[in-house]
């Protein structure tokens, strides 16, 4: 990772446990040539995960490694690492993967694991982020793409998107509006990585050349 130009398409390993809507957004942009990357493998810990069906439909190799068949988390992670190394992946993308990764997995792919979280980190890490946001009474929520470190949703932030919290929002409506932004920013983060434009400096992720940020603030409720 860095400013160098990558000589080949980035090979992605996607880990998913659920329906795979973020996976679909990534598949679509890879197929359209918007991301200079290819998905080498979609791996799930759940045999019936919808993400597997999406991958098969797109002609992408899949693997199922059921965590319930392993004596501990480390053994499960070693099996995943072996499967991903076998197909020579460059970047790991967590797309609704509902397992906490152990140091075994993190050490195998240092600074090469991305995750998306449905909150504006560092606020509301962990599960039920939309519920946490509503209960806390925030006026702005959103989502975050970040590199994965040993903490829970605590790694260096790559890109964020904000959405207003509406007075009549419930958990489902807020989650849906956030999900629409997830489908925008996750492929974008992968694109920047694939182009060799991301560099981690401590807690900061630098983008080179730098992008011009919009200066207009999002106010909720709007100013008079």
Backbone as CSV, one residue per row, in Angstrom:
resi,resn,N_x,N_y,N_z,CA_x,CA_y,CA_z,C_x,C_y,C_z
1,UNK,0.848,-1.193,0.000,0.000,0.000,0.000,0.874,1.228,0.000
2,UNK,0.470,2.276,-0.716,1.259,3.487,-0.763,0.980,4.216,-2.056
3,UNK,1.950,5.017,-2.531,1.731,5.835,-3.696,2.110,5.118,-4.983
4,UNK,2.776,3.954,-4.885,3.201,3.263,-6.081,2.001,2.803,-6.901
5,UNK,2.201,2.717,-8.197,1.155,2.227,-9.081,1.142,0.710,-9.038
6,UNK,-0.016,0.122,-8.842,-0.118,-1.321,-8.778,-0.093,-1.883,-10.191
7,UNK,0.722,-2.910,-10.424,0.949,-3.438,-11.757,-0.118,-4.442,-12.171
8,UNK,-0.946,-4.889,-11.257,-1.980,-5.861,-11.583,-3.241,-5.515,-10.813
9,UNK,-4.326,-6.134,-11.222,-5.564,-5.909,-10.495,-5.438,-6.412,-9.068
10,UNK,-5.956,-5.619,-8.158,-5.978,-6.017,-6.759,-6.893,-7.222,-6.596
11,UNK,-6.443,-8.203,-5.828,-7.238,-9.398,-5.579,-7.874,-9.278,-4.193
12,UNK,-9.201,-9.321,-4.180,-9.957,-9.125,-2.946,-10.430,-10.459,-2.389
13,UNK,-10.343,-10.582,-1.076,-11.002,-11.665,-0.359,-12.095,-11.060,0.493
14,UNK,-13.339,-11.431,0.238,-14.474,-10.830,0.937,-15.022,-11.834,1.949
15,UNK,-15.149,-11.392,3.193,-15.748,-12.201,4.253,-17.146,-11.670,4.532
16,UNK,-18.137,-12.556,4.510,-19.527,-12.125,4.691,-20.306,-13.188,5.442
17,UNK,-21.266,-12.718,6.248,-22.130,-13.637,6.995,-23.600,-13.480,6.647
18,UNK,-23.946,-12.398,5.936,-25.359,-12.096,5.732,-25.764,-12.014,4.282
19,UNK,-26.676,-11.075,3.999,-27.282,-10.971,2.681,-26.366,-10.481,1.585
20,UNK,-25.359,-9.699,1.932,-24.342,-9.314,0.967,-24.662,-8.116,0.107
21,UNK,-25.404,-7.130,0.631,-25.691,-5.961,-0.206,-24.443,-5.126,-0.448
22,UNK,-23.567,-5.012,0.544,-22.308,-4.313,0.306,-21.438,-5.089,-0.672
23,UNK,-21.440,-6.408,-0.556,-20.734,-7.230,-1.532,-21.253,-6.940,-2.927
24,UNK,-22.563,-6.851,-3.098,-23.129,-6.592,-4.416,-22.657,-5.259,-4.974
25,UNK,-22.599,-4.231,-4.121,-22.112,-2.927,-4.576,-20.674,-3.026,-5.062
26,UNK,-19.861,-3.821,-4.378,-18.466,-3.997,-4.780,-18.379,-4.798,-6.075
27,UNK,-19.172,-5.865,-6.185,-19.202,-6.660,-7.414,-19.560,-5.766,-8.601
28,UNK,-20.602,-4.966,-8.436,-21.080,-4.128,-9.542,-19.988,-3.176,-10.022
29,UNK,-19.301,-2.541,-9.086,-18.292,-1.566,-9.497,-17.044,-2.229,-10.055
30,UNK,-16.710,-3.414,-9.578,-15.605,-4.158,-10.180,-15.961,-4.538,-11.619
31,UNK,-17.179,-5.010,-11.845,-17.600,-5.426,-13.175,-17.680,-4.241,-14.137
32,UNK,-18.003,-3.065,-13.604,-18.088,-1.864,-14.442,-16.729,-1.230,-14.701
33,UNK,-15.679,-1.776,-14.088,-14.341,-1.236,-14.275,-14.046,0.000,-13.454
34,UNK,-14.918,0.316,-12.492,-14.713,1.502,-11.658,-13.690,1.241,-10.561
35,UNK,-13.528,-0.011,-10.161,-12.516,-0.408,-9.190,-11.528,-1.319,-9.907
36,UNK,-10.229,-0.976,-9.919,-9.237,-1.843,-10.564,-8.905,-3.047,-9.676
37,UNK,-9.899,-3.899,-9.503,-9.763,-5.042,-8.594,-10.659,-6.168,-9.074
38,UNK,-10.373,-7.372,-8.589,-11.216,-8.528,-8.846,-11.414,-9.276,-7.538
39,UNK,-12.575,-9.841,-7.363,-12.865,-10.605,-6.152,-12.393,-12.038,-6.378
40,UNK,-11.376,-12.433,-5.636,-10.795,-13.764,-5.805,-11.595,-14.829,-5.060
41,UNK,-12.245,-14.418,-3.945,-12.972,-15.388,-3.136,-13.951,-14.668,-2.225
42,UNK,-15.155,-15.222,-2.126,-16.103,-14.808,-1.092,-16.205,-15.954,-0.100
43,UNK,-15.882,-15.667,1.126,-15.832,-16.684,2.185,-16.875,-16.359,3.236
44,UNK,-17.634,-17.363,3.648,-18.649,-17.156,4.674,-18.555,-18.240,5.741
45,UNK,-18.930,-17.863,6.955,-19.030,-18.836,8.043,-20.435,-19.430,8.136
46,UNK,-21.334,-18.986,7.240,-22.715,-19.465,7.265,-23.083,-20.025,5.896
47,UNK,-23.364,-21.315,5.824,-23.635,-21.957,4.529,-24.795,-21.345,3.751
48,UNK,-25.771,-20.764,4.442,-26.948,-20.220,3.774,-26.877,-18.708,3.574
49,UNK,-25.729,-18.103,3.757,-25.598,-16.652,3.628,-25.976,-16.197,2.224
50,UNK,-26.777,-15.149,2.161,-27.178,-14.616,0.862,-26.001,-14.123,0.042
51,UNK,-24.924,-13.715,0.707,-23.733,-13.244,-0.008,-23.174,-14.332,-0.917
52,UNK,-23.283,-15.585,-0.513,-22.771,-16.683,-1.328,-23.550,-16.792,-2.635
53,UNK,-24.858,-16.613,-2.566,-25.682,-16.657,-3.774,-25.313,-15.519,-4.720
54,UNK,-25.084,-14.345,-4.168,-24.690,-13.201,-5.005,-23.359,-13.479,-5.701
55,UNK,-22.415,-14.068,-4.969,-21.112,-14.373,-5.554,-21.233,-15.424,-6.648
56,UNK,-21.980,-16.482,-6.365,-22.139,-17.546,-7.372,-22.777,-16.990,-8.649
57,UNK,-23.773,-16.134,-8.482,-24.446,-15.554,-9.651,-23.480,-14.736,-10.494
58,UNK,-22.488,-14.129,-9.845,-21.498,-13.319,-10.553,-20.308,-14.142,-11.022
59,UNK,-20.331,-15.448,-10.776,-19.231,-16.300,-11.206,-17.987,-16.188,-10.347
60,UNK,-18.162,-15.793,-9.104,-17.036,-15.600,-8.180,-16.880,-16.849,-7.316
61,UNK,-15.658,-17.349,-7.137,-15.456,-18.520,-6.277,-15.910,-18.246,-4.845
62,UNK,-16.459,-19.265,-4.202,-16.929,-19.135,-2.826,-16.341,-20.259,-1.979
63,UNK,-16.326,-20.016,-0.680,-15.918,-21.037,0.284,-16.745,-20.863,1.543
64,UNK,-17.100,-21.970,2.164,-17.813,-21.952,3.435,-16.934,-22.618,4.481
65,UNK,-16.646,-21.879,5.538,-15.902,-22.426,6.668,-16.744,-22.157,7.905
66,UNK,-17.407,-23.167,8.386,-18.360,-23.033,9.497,-17.586,-22.946,10.819
67,UNK,-17.718,-21.814,11.492,-16.977,-21.613,12.740,-17.382,-22.616,13.821
68,UNK,-18.585,-23.170,13.695,-19.071,-24.097,14.715,-18.312,-25.414,14.720
69,UNK,-17.572,-25.683,13.659,-16.851,-26.959,13.562,-15.431,-26.873,14.108
70,UNK,-15.051,-25.727,14.675,-13.687,-25.545,15.173,-13.679,-25.424,16.691
71,UNK,-12.608,-25.871,17.341,-12.569,-25.855,18.804,-12.449,-24.464,19.407
72,UNK,-11.899,-23.509,18.640,-11.741,-22.154,19.170,-11.623,-21.160,18.012
73,UNK,-11.629,-19.888,18.359,-11.574,-18.834,17.346,-10.272,-18.867,16.551
74,UNK,-9.180,-19.176,17.231,-7.884,-19.175,16.563,-7.820,-20.249,15.482
75,UNK,-8.350,-21.423,15.779,-8.354,-22.497,14.789,-9.207,-22.118,13.580
76,UNK,-10.343,-21.491,13.846,-11.211,-21.029,12.767,-10.490,-19.999,11.901
77,UNK,-9.828,-19.049,12.537,-9.119,-18.018,11.784,-7.966,-18.604,10.976
78,UNK,-7.280,-19.603,11.514,-6.199,-20.236,10.750,-6.735,-20.896,9.483
79,UNK,-7.916,-21.488,9.571,-8.524,-22.100,8.393,-8.885,-21.035,7.345
80,UNK,-9.398,-19.888,7.798,-9.717,-18.816,6.861,-8.446,-18.272,6.213
81,UNK,-7.419,-18.075,7.007,-6.154,-17.568,6.467,-5.623,-18.504,5.387
82,UNK,-5.682,-19.801,5.633,-5.189,-20.771,4.661,-5.973,-20.682,3.351
83,UNK,-7.298,-20.552,3.457,-8.126,-20.470,2.257,-7.841,-19.198,1.469
84,UNK,-7.605,-18.106,2.160,-7.347,-16.829,1.499,-5.945,-16.784,0.901
85,UNK,-4.974,-17.357,1.608,-3.623,-17.417,1.055,-3.588,-18.288,-0.195
86,UNK,-4.409,-19.304,-0.227,-4.431,-20.226,-1.368,-4.799,-19.516,-2.665
87,UNK,-5.633,-18.472,-2.572,-6.040,-17.743,-3.776,-5.310,-16.401,-3.897
88,UNK,-4.297,-16.204,-3.049,-3.369,-15.081,-3.203,-4.066,-13.724,-3.163
89,UNK,-4.809,-13.463,-2.096,-5.519,-12.188,-1.991,-4.583,-11.086,-1.498
90,UNK,-4.900,-9.851,-1.913,-4.117,-8.683,-1.512,-4.786,-7.897,-0.394
91,UNK,-6.108,-7.852,-0.406,-6.866,-7.054,0.557,-8.058,-7.862,1.034
92,UNK,-8.291,-7.827,2.344,-9.460,-8.482,2.939,-10.538,-7.426,3.157
93,UNK,-11.749,-7.734,2.712,-12.882,-6.825,2.842,-13.951,-7.523,3.679
94,UNK,-14.287,-6.939,4.821,-15.337,-7.481,5.676,-16.659,-6.839,5.269
95,UNK,-17.578,-7.661,4.807,-18.865,-7.162,4.322,-19.981,-7.847,5.096
96,UNK,-20.228,-7.346,6.300,-21.224,-7.974,7.154,-20.749,-9.297,7.716
97,UNK,-19.469,-9.370,8.050,-18.908,-10.585,8.629,-19.052,-10.493,10.140
98,UNK,-19.865,-11.379,10.718,-20.266,-11.245,12.115,-19.403,-12.098,13.050
99,UNK,-18.105,-11.978,12.882,-17.169,-12.655,13.776,-16.042,-11.686,14.114
100,UNK,-15.584,-11.715,15.363,-14.439,-10.903,15.763,-13.173,-11.639,15.358
101,UNK,-12.301,-10.957,14.635,-11.065,-11.566,14.167,-10.030,-11.610,15.288
102,UNK,-9.294,-12.690,15.351,-8.262,-12.854,16.371,-6.928,-12.324,15.851
103,UNK,-5.936,-12.180,16.752,-4.598,-11.781,16.305,-4.009,-12.707,15.249
104,UNK,-4.433,-13.966,15.231,-3.965,-14.901,14.197,-4.294,-14.361,12.808
105,UNK,-5.504,-13.894,12.636,-5.929,-13.382,11.329,-5.308,-12.015,11.053
106,UNK,-5.300,-11.152,12.047,-4.765,-9.800,11.853,-3.291,-9.841,11.471
107,UNK,-2.537,-10.759,12.067,-1.112,-10.859,11.768,-0.857,-11.356,10.352
108,UNK,-1.803,-12.097,9.804,-1.633,-12.641,8.457,-1.831,-11.583,7.375
109,UNK,-2.595,-10.527,7.704,-2.889,-9.478,6.725,-2.732,-8.100,7.369
110,UNK,-1.537,-7.737,7.792,-1.354,-6.466,8.509,-1.680,-5.263,7.633
111,UNK,-2.527,-4.396,8.164,-2.967,-3.181,7.473,-3.566,-3.490,6.114
112,UNK,-4.135,-4.678,5.981,-4.741,-5.089,4.709,-6.142,-5.658,4.921
113,UNK,-6.822,-5.154,5.957,-8.188,-5.589,6.248,-9.054,-4.341,6.406
114,UNK,-10.140,-4.271,5.634,-11.085,-3.161,5.716,-12.410,-3.641,6.272
115,UNK,-13.089,-2.721,6.945,-14.429,-2.998,7.463,-15.295,-1.763,7.267
116,UNK,-16.608,-1.974,7.200,-17.533,-0.848,7.194,-18.450,-0.983,8.395
117,UNK,-18.711,0.147,9.050,-19.507,0.159,10.270,-20.605,1.208,10.130
118,UNK,-21.852,0.889,10.520,-22.976,1.810,10.316,-23.100,2.881,11.398
119,UNK,-22.020,3.605,11.623,-22.021,4.731,12.558,-20.837,5.620,12.216
120,UNK,-20.876,6.833,12.719,-19.760,7.748,12.547,-18.768,7.498,13.681
121,UNK,-17.890,6.535,13.451,-16.903,6.206,14.476,-16.063,7.433,14.822
122,UNK,-15.626,7.546,16.085,-15.648,6.515,17.128,-16.958,6.390,17.907
123,UNK,-18.009,7.080,17.481,-19.299,6.939,18.165,-19.936,5.595,17.824
124,UNK,-20.552,4.985,18.804,-21.399,3.807,18.648,-20.721,2.623,17.959
125,UNK,-19.612,2.167,18.502,-19.005,0.939,17.975,-19.819,-0.285,18.392
126,UNK,-19.447,-1.443,17.847,-20.118,-2.680,18.227,-21.447,-2.860,17.517
127,UNK,-22.329,-3.612,18.138,-23.601,-3.984,17.494,-24.689,-2.958,17.780
128,UNK,-25.764,-3.023,16.990,-26.954,-2.176,17.170,-26.615,-0.690,17.146
129,UNK,-25.768,-0.303,16.212,-25.312,1.099,16.165,-26.449,2.067,15.899
130,UNK,-27.378,1.700,15.006,-28.490,2.604,14.712,-29.372,2.794,15.938
131,UNK,-29.609,1.712,16.676,-30.394,1.815,17.907,-29.678,2.701,18.923
132,UNK,-28.372,2.521,19.032,-27.598,3.357,19.953,-27.744,4.831,19.582
133,UNK,-27.653,5.130,18.285,-27.741,6.519,17.840,-29.101,7.121,18.171
134,UNK,-30.169,6.359,17.919,-31.519,6.859,18.192,-31.734,7.061,19.692
135,UNK,-31.274,6.114,20.482,-31.454,6.230,21.934,-30.659,7.387,22.515
136,UNK,-29.520,7.675,21.899,-28.695,8.779,22.398,-29.245,10.141,21.976
137,UNK,-30.057,10.136,20.921,-30.659,11.382,20.462,-29.802,12.212,19.538
138,UNK,-28.876,11.588,18.816,-28.030,12.355,17.904,-28.863,12.881,16.744
139,UNK,-28.411,13.951,16.144,-29.088,14.554,14.998,-28.474,14.117,13.675
140,UNK,-27.249,13.576,13.727,-26.557,13.119,12.530,-25.990,11.734,12.808
141,UNK,-26.226,10.817,11.896,-25.641,9.476,11.973,-24.860,9.238,10.686
142,UNK,-24.471,7.981,10.426,-23.747,7.738,9.193,-23.013,6.416,9.214
143,UNK,-21.963,6.326,8.405,-21.188,5.100,8.304,-19.718,5.422,8.084
144,UNK,-18.879,4.432,8.361,-17.434,4.616,8.353,-16.759,3.395,7.748
145,UNK,-15.842,3.624,6.812,-14.939,2.570,6.353,-13.608,2.775,7.058
146,UNK,-13.090,1.705,7.648,-11.844,1.834,8.404,-10.994,0.589,8.233
147,UNK,-9.701,0.742,8.483,-8.831,-0.421,8.568,-9.080,-1.108,9.910
148,UNK,-8.895,-2.404,9.934,-9.168,-3.193,11.139,-7.899,-3.322,11.967
149,UNK,-8.054,-3.081,13.265,-6.966,-3.284,14.219,-7.493,-4.204,15.325
150,UNK,-6.717,-4.465,16.384,-7.183,-5.416,17.399,-8.407,-4.973,18.203
151,UNK,-8.764,-3.692,18.152,-9.914,-3.216,18.904,-11.220,-3.478,18.169
152,UNK,-12.313,-3.033,18.770,-13.644,-3.171,18.170,-13.993,-1.882,17.436
153,UNK,-14.000,-1.932,16.105,-14.326,-0.764,15.276,-13.459,0.441,15.632
154,UNK,-12.175,0.181,15.871,-11.301,1.239,16.376,-10.136,1.568,15.450
155,UNK,-10.072,0.969,14.275,-8.940,1.177,13.390,-8.982,2.515,12.670
156,UNK,-7.887,2.892,11.997,-7.798,4.170,11.284,-8.905,4.329,10.251
157,UNK,-9.495,5.520,10.231,-10.659,5.809,9.401,-10.234,6.220,7.997
158,UNK,-10.883,5.610,6.996,-10.584,5.905,5.599,-11.558,6.922,5.030
159,UNK,-12.853,6.663,5.198,-13.881,7.529,4.617,-15.153,7.394,5.443
160,UNK,-15.901,8.501,5.536,-17.162,8.507,6.278,-18.240,9.210,5.465
161,UNK,-19.484,8.833,5.723,-20.636,9.516,5.134,-21.633,9.799,6.241
162,UNK,-22.224,10.992,6.221,-23.175,11.400,7.252,-24.581,11.489,6.681
163,UNK,-25.567,11.115,7.492,-26.975,11.266,7.117,-27.712,11.899,8.292
164,UNK,-28.727,12.727,8.030,-29.500,13.301,9.125,-30.382,12.251,9.766
165,UNK,-30.585,12.391,11.067,-31.559,11.565,11.780,-32.875,12.339,11.805
166,UNK,-33.922,11.740,11.257,-35.213,12.411,11.152,-36.071,12.134,12.380
167,UNK,-36.997,13.029,12.652,-37.832,12.900,13.852,-38.642,11.615,13.872
168,UNK,-39.054,11.149,12.686,-39.883,9.942,12.636,-39.074,8.682,12.337
169,UNK,-37.754,8.770,12.434,-36.925,7.601,12.168,-37.134,6.513,13.213
170,UNK,-37.165,5.281,12.755,-36.981,4.152,13.646,-35.691,3.458,13.222
171,UNK,-35.381,2.371,13.892,-34.110,1.703,13.619,-34.020,1.249,12.163
172,UNK,-35.121,0.745,11.620,-35.110,0.228,10.252,-34.930,1.338,9.227
173,UNK,-35.642,2.439,9.387,-35.551,3.521,8.395,-34.179,4.174,8.419
174,UNK,-33.633,4.365,9.616,-32.300,4.946,9.708,-31.260,4.001,9.117
175,UNK,-31.394,2.722,9.408,-30.448,1.733,8.878,-30.470,1.720,7.353
176,UNK,-31.657,1.824,6.759,-31.764,1.802,5.305,-31.081,3.008,4.684
177,UNK,-31.268,4.181,5.282,-30.649,5.389,4.732,-29.135,5.339,4.874
178,UNK,-28.660,4.781,5.979,-27.215,4.613,6.158,-26.684,3.605,5.155
179,UNK,-27.415,2.519,4.931,-26.966,1.473,4.011,-26.759,2.017,2.602
180,UNK,-27.603,2.933,2.177,-27.435,3.542,0.859,-26.074,4.227,0.745
181,UNK,-25.632,4.842,1.819,-24.318,5.498,1.809,-23.184,4.478,1.912
182,UNK,-23.424,3.379,2.631,-22.414,2.317,2.686,-22.085,1.832,1.285
183,UNK,-23.115,1.684,0.460,-22.920,1.191,-0.905,-22.130,2.176,-1.753
184,UNK,-22.065,3.426,-1.326,-21.269,4.433,-2.041,-19.824,4.454,-1.560
185,UNK,-19.640,4.455,-0.244,-18.292,4.731,0.251,-17.401,3.501,0.332
186,UNK,-17.985,2.298,0.479,-17.126,1.114,0.571,-16.391,0.857,-0.750
187,UNK,-17.119,0.829,-1.892,-16.379,0.681,-3.154,-15.345,1.794,-3.372
188,UNK,-15.669,2.997,-2.934,-14.731,4.117,-3.101,-13.454,3.884,-2.303
189,UNK,-13.575,3.409,-1.081,-12.394,3.134,-0.265,-11.532,2.056,-0.904
190,UNK,-12.175,1.016,-1.435,-11.422,-0.054,-2.097,-10.742,0.476,-3.352
191,UNK,-11.432,1.338,-4.075,-10.844,1.944,-5.266,-9.570,2.713,-4.914
192,UNK,-9.625,3.520,-3.865,-8.450,4.300,-3.456,-7.299,3.386,-3.063
193,UNK,-7.613,2.308,-2.378,-6.570,1.343,-2.005,-5.979,0.695,-3.253
194,UNK,-6.848,0.278,-4.169,-6.395,-0.401,-5.381,-5.518,0.502,-6.239
195,UNK,-5.761,1.793,-6.164,-4.962,2.760,-6.913,-3.675,3.133,-6.190
196,UNK,-3.443,2.533,-5.019,-2.233,2.816,-4.260,-2.201,4.196,-3.629
197,UNK,-3.378,4.721,-3.290,-3.464,6.111,-2.830,-3.644,6.261,-1.318
198,UNK,-3.660,5.158,-0.572,-3.864,5.230,0.871,-2.566,4.940,1.603
199,UNK,-2.310,5.739,2.625,-1.128,5.547,3.467,-1.524,5.764,4.923
200,UNK,-1.223,4.811,5.778,-1.555,4.925,7.200,-0.412,5.594,7.942
201,UNK,-0.743,6.659,8.658,0.220,7.353,9.529,-0.402,7.434,10.916
202,UNK,-0.064,6.486,11.780,-0.669,6.455,13.108,-2.157,6.229,12.994
203,UNK,-2.946,7.163,13.535,-4.408,7.049,13.444,-4.949,7.642,12.154
204,UNK,-4.110,8.248,11.359,-4.582,8.951,10.173,-4.350,8.129,8.912
205,UNK,-5.331,8.147,8.024,-5.175,7.571,6.697,-5.053,8.731,5.713
206,UNK,-3.891,8.844,5.078,-3.637,9.918,4.116,-3.975,9.435,2.714
207,UNK,-4.615,10.308,1.940,-4.945,10.015,0.558,-4.074,10.877,-0.332
208,UNK,-3.354,10.250,-1.270,-2.483,10.989,-2.169,-2.809,10.644,-3.623
209,UNK,-2.934,11.651,-4.496,-2.999,13.056,-4.117,-4.259,13.335,-3.312
210,UNK,-4.201,14.358,-2.508,-5.304,14.655,-1.603,-6.569,15.006,-2.382
211,UNK,-7.709,14.653,-1.811,-8.998,14.987,-2.386,-9.519,16.277,-1.769
212,UNK,-10.248,17.049,-2.541,-10.829,18.288,-2.041,-12.143,17.977,-1.334
213,UNK,-12.198,18.279,-0.056,-13.404,18.000,0.727,-14.441,19.099,0.520
214,UNK,-15.718,18.716,0.563,-16.791,19.705,0.511,-16.784,20.502,1.812
215,UNK,-16.871,21.813,1.704,-16.806,22.665,2.881,-18.180,22.943,3.486
216,UNK,-19.230,22.590,2.780,-20.567,22.860,3.278,-20.911,21.892,4.411
217,UNK,-21.378,22.426,5.518,-21.710,21.613,6.686,-23.113,21.042,6.547
218,UNK,-23.309,19.889,7.153,-24.639,19.291,7.253,-25.227,19.683,8.601
219,UNK,-26.320,20.442,8.570,-26.954,20.911,9.793,-28.299,20.207,9.950
220,UNK,-28.546,19.682,11.145,-29.834,19.056,11.418,-30.181,19.268,12.891
221,UNK,-31.241,20.055,13.205,-32.140,20.698,12.253,-31.451,21.847,11.510
222,UNK,-31.974,22.215,10.324,-31.348,23.279,9.553,-31.319,24.596,10.291
223,UNK,-30.313,25.413,10.004,-30.253,26.755,10.592,-31.360,27.619,9.982
224,UNK,-31.851,28.543,10.763,-32.924,29.417,10.275,-32.426,30.276,9.131
